[in-house]
């Protein structure tokens, strides 16, 4: 239960995702009254990683190229970078550090293993986010909360997805069902059935989001473009339906929820294999990008279509970088049943860019208040837990 008296706190939320673009920073006012949380976005900014840093993170995300020294060094370096980004955002918001209650950082995921591995006769799942919270707290002088996913995993969950907790708190409707879709490097959905409770929420990763599209675009343009801006390249090509059908046979798409995935399954090695498959189909670069864009769209739409009737779904709201890919948005709408409308998430007062950073601000605030902040229906955890570790 949330507190009965109204309170207002200023929180900085940090999000660095699987696309490795950089860190998003949201300065958020969180209003807390009775059984409801509300928020106001005061300022949002993004700090892009340099190509050198992107390459270093990509290297340590690959077990074959990672070294302990590089992981350790990047953990501390990103902590400093996140601290600098936080201070910059606070200043740009016209605030001082003393006015901020806490910083809540997702960290940069470099490894996520939701499927158990046997170690000395015990099954162990694991995840690793870097960007040391001790460094952030020291450099900013602000209490910092981070490392959320491990507690959910300790309770038998997959440690993901975590944002559906805030989706439920902020966007559920009594009148009809809604779907919240975030398209970052990986795509995920939150299904909020009509009048749902926490136990009715469904949320999981559907598969690749922008990750493979971005890789294909970079290769097709000889690294002059890192992403397909507005979906302009994909709009010029044709979907190879035979190849798309084959791609949809991937085992991940057949798994039942809860499920989560990441760069380990749909990263660079997977993208390179698909790029070579496209060559065997004698496809030009544009058609490859169009078809892989259709893969992201269809894997999202297939999951939503499963619940349209049972959850009385009427609205789909899309956030993340994929929100700005017009071709991807059009494909999703085309693959969905006709009685479901597709919008950008700004239609319900949330910034498409800032959504995940805002969500982690709220998750960190709930940890600070010693309140449970996972959603077992989404992660598969055995029970509710308080996620997050604190650097005072």
C-alpha positions as CSV (number, residue, x, y, z in Angstrom):
1,X,0.0,0.0,0.0
2,X,1.2,3.5,-0.7
3,X,1.2,6.2,1.9
4,X,-2.0,8.0,2.9
5,X,-0.5,11.5,3.0
6,X,0.5,13.4,-0.2
7,X,4.2,13.9,-0.7
8,X,6.2,15.2,-3.6
9,X,9.8,14.2,-4.4
10,X,12.2,15.1,-7.2
11,X,13.9,12.1,-8.6
12,X,16.4,11.6,-11.5
13,X,15.8,8.5,-13.6
14,X,18.6,7.0,-15.7
15,X,18.1,4.5,-18.5
16,X,20.7,3.0,-20.8
17,X,19.3,0.3,-23.1
18,X,20.3,-2.6,-25.3
19,X,20.6,-0.3,-28.4
20,X,23.8,1.2,-26.7
21,X,22.9,4.7,-28.0
22,X,23.6,6.4,-24.7
23,X,22.0,7.3,-21.4
24,X,18.5,8.9,-21.1
25,X,18.0,11.2,-18.1
26,X,14.6,12.3,-16.8
27,X,14.1,14.7,-13.9
28,X,10.8,13.8,-12.5
29,X,8.5,15.1,-9.8
30,X,6.7,12.1,-8.2
31,X,3.5,12.8,-6.3
32,X,2.5,10.2,-3.8
33,X,-1.0,10.1,-2.4
34,X,-3.2,7.3,-1.0
35,X,-3.0,4.3,-3.4
36,X,-1.9,6.4,-6.4
37,X,1.4,7.6,-7.9
38,X,1.5,10.5,-10.3
39,X,4.5,12.2,-12.0
40,X,5.4,15.3,-13.8
41,X,8.4,15.3,-16.2
42,X,10.4,18.4,-15.4
43,X,13.3,17.9,-17.8
44,X,14.6,15.2,-20.2
45,X,17.9,14.9,-22.0
46,X,20.0,12.2,-23.7
47,X,23.7,11.8,-23.6
48,X,24.9,9.9,-26.6
49,X,27.8,7.5,-26.2
50,X,30.8,8.1,-28.5
51,X,31.5,5.5,-31.1
52,X,34.6,4.4,-29.0
53,X,32.4,3.8,-25.9
54,X,29.8,2.0,-27.9
55,X,32.4,-0.3,-29.3
56,X,33.9,-0.9,-25.8
57,X,30.4,-1.8,-24.4
58,X,29.7,-4.0,-27.4
59,X,33.0,-5.8,-26.8
60,X,32.2,-6.6,-23.2
61,X,28.6,-7.7,-24.0
62,X,30.2,-10.6,-26.0
63,X,31.5,-13.4,-23.7
64,X,34.0,-14.3,-26.4
65,X,35.6,-10.8,-26.4
66,X,35.0,-9.5,-22.9
67,X,37.7,-9.3,-20.3
68,X,37.4,-8.9,-16.5
69,X,39.6,-5.8,-16.7
70,X,37.5,-4.1,-19.3
71,X,34.2,-4.9,-17.5
72,X,35.6,-3.5,-14.2
73,X,36.9,-0.4,-15.9
74,X,33.7,0.3,-17.8
75,X,31.7,-0.2,-14.7
76,X,33.4,2.7,-13.0
77,X,33.7,4.8,-16.1
78,X,30.0,4.6,-16.8
79,X,29.2,5.4,-13.2
80,X,31.2,8.7,-13.7
81,X,29.5,9.3,-17.0
82,X,26.0,8.7,-15.5
83,X,26.9,11.1,-12.6
84,X,27.9,13.8,-15.1
85,X,24.8,13.3,-17.1
86,X,22.6,13.6,-14.0
87,X,24.3,16.8,-12.8
88,X,23.9,18.3,-16.3
89,X,20.2,17.4,-16.4
90,X,19.6,18.8,-12.9
91,X,21.3,22.1,-13.9
92,X,19.3,22.3,-17.1
93,X,16.1,21.8,-15.1
94,X,17.0,24.9,-13.1
95,X,17.5,22.9,-9.9
96,X,20.3,22.2,-7.5
97,X,21.5,18.8,-6.3
98,X,20.2,19.5,-2.8
99,X,16.7,19.5,-4.2
100,X,17.0,16.0,-5.6
101,X,15.8,13.2,-3.3
102,X,17.5,10.4,-5.2
103,X,19.0,9.1,-8.5
104,X,17.6,5.8,-9.8
105,X,19.8,4.1,-12.4
106,X,18.9,1.1,-14.5
107,X,22.6,0.7,-15.5
108,X,23.9,-0.7,-18.7
109,X,23.1,-4.4,-19.2
110,X,26.0,-6.3,-20.5
111,X,24.7,-9.8,-19.8
112,X,21.3,-11.3,-19.1
113,X,20.8,-15.0,-18.6
114,X,17.2,-15.8,-17.6
115,X,17.5,-19.5,-18.4
116,X,19.1,-21.4,-15.5
117,X,22.7,-22.7,-15.7
118,X,23.9,-25.6,-13.5
119,X,26.7,-24.6,-11.2
120,X,27.9,-27.3,-8.6
121,X,24.5,-28.9,-8.8
122,X,22.5,-25.7,-8.4
123,X,20.4,-23.9,-11.0
124,X,21.5,-20.3,-11.3
125,X,20.1,-17.4,-13.4
126,X,22.1,-14.2,-13.7
127,X,22.2,-10.7,-15.0
128,X,24.8,-7.9,-14.9
129,X,24.2,-4.2,-15.2
130,X,27.2,-1.9,-14.9
131,X,27.6,1.8,-14.1
132,X,28.6,1.8,-10.5
133,X,26.0,3.4,-8.2
134,X,28.7,4.2,-5.6
135,X,30.5,6.3,-8.1
136,X,27.2,8.1,-9.0
137,X,26.5,8.8,-5.4
138,X,30.0,10.0,-4.7
139,X,30.2,12.3,-7.7
140,X,26.8,13.8,-7.3
141,X,26.3,13.9,-3.6
142,X,22.9,12.3,-4.1
143,X,21.7,8.9,-2.8
144,X,21.6,6.5,-5.7
145,X,19.6,3.4,-6.2
146,X,20.3,0.7,-8.9
147,X,20.9,-2.9,-9.7
148,X,17.1,-3.8,-9.7
149,X,17.0,-7.0,-11.6
150,X,18.9,-9.3,-9.3
151,X,16.4,-9.3,-6.5
152,X,13.6,-10.4,-8.8
153,X,15.8,-13.2,-10.1
154,X,16.6,-14.3,-6.6
155,X,12.8,-14.7,-6.1
156,X,12.6,-17.0,-9.2
157,X,11.8,-14.3,-11.7
158,X,13.5,-13.4,-15.0
159,X,14.6,-10.0,-13.8
160,X,12.6,-8.5,-16.7
161,X,10.6,-6.8,-17.9
162,X,10.5,-4.2,-15.1
163,X,8.7,-1.2,-16.7
164,X,5.3,-3.0,-16.7
165,X,5.1,-2.2,-12.9
166,X,4.8,1.5,-13.7
167,X,2.6,0.8,-16.8
168,X,0.1,-0.8,-14.5
169,X,0.3,1.9,-11.8
170,X,-0.1,4.7,-14.3
171,X,-2.1,3.5,-17.3
172,X,-4.7,0.8,-16.5
173,X,-8.3,1.6,-17.5
174,X,-11.6,0.3,-16.2
175,X,-13.4,0.9,-19.5
176,X,-11.2,-1.2,-21.8
177,X,-7.9,-2.9,-22.2
178,X,-4.6,-1.2,-23.3
179,X,-1.2,-2.3,-24.6
180,X,2.0,-0.5,-23.9
181,X,4.8,-1.3,-26.3
182,X,8.4,-0.2,-26.0
183,X,10.6,-0.6,-29.0
184,X,14.2,-0.2,-28.0
185,X,17.0,-2.6,-29.0
186,X,14.5,-5.3,-27.8
187,X,10.7,-4.9,-28.0
188,X,8.4,-5.6,-25.1
189,X,4.7,-5.4,-24.5
190,X,2.6,-4.8,-21.4
191,X,-1.0,-6.1,-21.7
192,X,-3.4,-4.3,-19.4
193,X,-6.7,-6.1,-19.6
194,X,-9.9,-4.1,-18.9
195,X,-10.1,-3.3,-15.2
196,X,-7.1,-5.5,-14.5
197,X,-5.4,-6.1,-11.1
198,X,-1.7,-6.8,-10.8
199,X,-2.2,-10.5,-11.2
200,X,-3.9,-10.0,-14.6
201,X,-1.1,-8.0,-16.2
202,X,0.9,-9.7,-18.9
203,X,4.3,-8.4,-19.9
204,X,7.3,-9.8,-21.7
205,X,9.9,-9.3,-24.4
206,X,8.5,-10.1,-27.9
207,X,11.9,-10.3,-29.5
208,X,14.1,-7.9,-31.5
209,X,13.2,-4.2,-31.7
210,X,15.6,-1.8,-33.4
211,X,18.7,-3.9,-32.7
212,X,18.7,-5.8,-36.0
213,X,17.2,-3.0,-38.1
214,X,20.1,-0.7,-36.8
215,X,22.7,-3.3,-37.7
216,X,21.3,-3.8,-41.2
217,X,21.1,-0.1,-41.8
218,X,24.7,0.4,-40.7
219,X,26.0,-2.3,-43.0
220,X,23.8,-1.2,-45.9
221,X,25.0,2.4,-45.8
222,X,28.6,1.5,-45.2
223,X,28.3,2.8,-41.6
224,X,27.1,6.3,-42.6
225,X,23.8,5.7,-40.8
226,X,23.3,4.0,-37.4
227,X,19.6,3.7,-37.8
228,X,16.8,3.9,-40.4
229,X,15.6,7.4,-39.8
230,X,11.8,7.6,-40.0
231,X,11.9,4.2,-41.6
232,X,12.7,5.9,-44.9
233,X,14.8,3.0,-46.2
234,X,12.3,0.3,-45.2
235,X,9.6,2.3,-46.9
236,X,11.3,1.9,-50.3
237,X,11.6,-1.9,-50.2
238,X,9.5,-5.0,-50.3
239,X,8.9,-7.7,-47.7
240,X,10.2,-11.1,-48.7
241,X,7.3,-13.1,-47.3
242,X,9.1,-16.5,-47.6
243,X,12.1,-15.3,-45.6
244,X,9.8,-13.6,-43.1
245,X,7.9,-16.8,-42.6
246,X,11.2,-18.6,-42.0
247,X,12.4,-16.0,-39.5
248,X,9.1,-16.4,-37.5
249,X,10.0,-20.0,-36.9
250,X,12.7,-19.0,-34.4
251,X,12.2,-20.9,-31.1
252,X,11.9,-17.7,-29.0
253,X,8.7,-16.6,-30.7
254,X,7.1,-20.0,-29.8
255,X,7.9,-19.7,-26.1
256,X,5.1,-18.9,-23.7
257,X,5.3,-15.9,-21.3
258,X,6.9,-14.9,-19.1
259,X,10.0,-14.6,-21.2
260,X,12.8,-12.2,-21.7
261,X,15.7,-11.8,-24.1
262,X,18.5,-9.5,-25.1
263,X,21.7,-9.1,-27.0
264,X,22.8,-12.6,-26.1
265,X,20.1,-14.0,-28.4
266,X,19.4,-11.3,-30.9
267,X,22.6,-9.4,-31.0
268,X,25.3,-8.8,-33.5
269,X,26.1,-12.5,-34.2
270,X,22.4,-13.2,-34.9
271,X,22.2,-10.1,-37.1
272,X,25.2,-11.1,-39.1
273,X,23.7,-14.6,-39.7
274,X,20.4,-13.0,-41.0
275,X,22.4,-10.6,-43.2
276,X,24.0,-13.6,-44.8
277,X,20.7,-15.4,-45.2
278,X,19.4,-12.4,-47.0
279,X,22.2,-12.7,-49.5
280,X,21.2,-16.3,-50.2
281,X,17.7,-15.1,-51.0
282,X,19.3,-12.7,-53.5
283,X,17.8,-9.7,-51.8
284,X,19.0,-6.2,-52.2
285,X,20.0,-4.2,-49.1
286,X,16.7,-2.2,-49.0
287,X,14.5,-5.3,-49.1
288,X,16.6,-6.8,-46.3
289,X,15.9,-3.8,-44.1
290,X,12.2,-3.8,-45.0
291,X,11.8,-7.5,-44.2
292,X,13.6,-7.3,-40.9
293,X,11.5,-4.3,-40.0
294,X,8.4,-6.4,-40.7
295,X,9.9,-9.1,-38.4
296,X,9.9,-6.7,-35.5
297,X,6.4,-5.4,-36.3
298,X,4.9,-8.9,-36.8
299,X,6.4,-10.4,-33.6
300,X,4.9,-7.5,-31.7
301,X,1.5,-7.7,-33.4
302,X,1.2,-11.5,-33.1
303,X,1.5,-11.2,-29.3
304,X,-1.1,-8.4,-29.1
305,X,-3.5,-10.3,-31.3
306,X,-3.6,-13.2,-28.9
307,X,-5.3,-11.0,-26.2
308,X,-7.5,-8.6,-28.2
309,X,-10.7,-10.4,-27.3
310,X,-9.9,-11.8,-23.8
311,X,-8.5,-8.5,-22.5
312,X,-10.9,-6.3,-24.5
313,X,-8.0,-4.4,-26.0
314,X,-8.8,-1.2,-27.8
315,X,-5.6,0.9,-27.7
316,X,-1.9,0.3,-28.4
317,X,0.6,3.0,-27.3
318,X,4.1,2.8,-28.6
319,X,7.3,4.3,-27.0
320,X,11.0,4.0,-27.5
321,X,13.1,4.8,-30.6
322,X,10.8,2.6,-32.7
323,X,8.0,5.1,-32.2
324,X,9.7,7.4,-34.8
325,X,10.1,4.7,-37.4
326,X,7.0,5.4,-39.5
327,X,7.3,2.3,-41.6
328,X,7.5,0.1,-38.4
329,X,4.5,1.9,-37.0
330,X,2.5,1.3,-40.2
331,X,3.5,-2.4,-40.3
332,X,2.4,-2.9,-36.7
333,X,-1.0,-1.3,-37.4
334,X,-1.4,-3.4,-40.5
335,X,-0.7,-6.6,-38.7
336,X,-3.1,-5.9,-35.9
337,X,-6.8,-6.5,-35.9
338,X,-8.8,-3.6,-37.3
339,X,-10.6,-2.7,-34.1
340,X,-7.4,-1.8,-32.3
341,X,-6.0,1.7,-32.6
342,X,-2.2,2.5,-32.6
343,X,-0.8,5.7,-31.1
344,X,2.4,7.2,-29.9
345,X,2.6,7.2,-26.2
346,X,2.6,11.0,-26.1
347,X,-1.2,10.7,-26.7
348,X,-1.5,9.8,-23.0
349,X,0.9,12.4,-21.6
350,X,4.1,10.4,-21.6
351,X,7.2,11.2,-23.6
352,X,8.1,8.4,-26.1
353,X,11.8,9.1,-25.4
354,X,11.6,9.5,-21.7
355,X,9.2,6.7,-20.7
356,X,11.8,4.1,-19.5
357,X,13.9,6.8,-17.6
358,X,10.7,8.0,-15.9
359,X,9.8,4.4,-15.1
360,X,13.1,3.8,-13.4
361,X,12.6,7.0,-11.4
362,X,9.4,5.5,-10.1
363,X,10.9,2.1,-9.4
364,X,13.7,3.8,-7.5
365,X,11.3,5.9,-5.5
366,X,9.3,2.8,-4.5
367,X,12.6,1.1,-3.3
368,X,13.4,4.2,-1.3
369,X,10.0,4.0,0.3
370,X,10.6,0.3,1.0
371,X,7.6,-0.8,-1.1
372,X,7.5,-3.8,-3.4
373,X,8.1,-2.8,-7.0
374,X,8.2,-5.9,-9.2
375,X,5.3,-7.5,-11.0
376,X,5.5,-11.3,-10.6
377,X,2.8,-11.8,-13.3
378,X,5.3,-10.2,-15.7
379,X,8.7,-11.5,-14.5
380,X,7.6,-14.9,-13.2
381,X,8.9,-14.3,-9.7
382,X,7.4,-16.4,-6.9
383,X,6.5,-13.3,-4.9
384,X,6.7,-9.5,-4.7
385,X,10.0,-8.0,-3.7
386,X,11.7,-4.7,-3.2
387,X,14.1,-4.3,-6.0
388,X,17.1,-2.1,-5.9
389,X,20.3,-1.5,-3.9
390,X,21.2,1.8,-2.3
391,X,24.4,3.8,-2.2
392,X,23.7,6.4,0.5
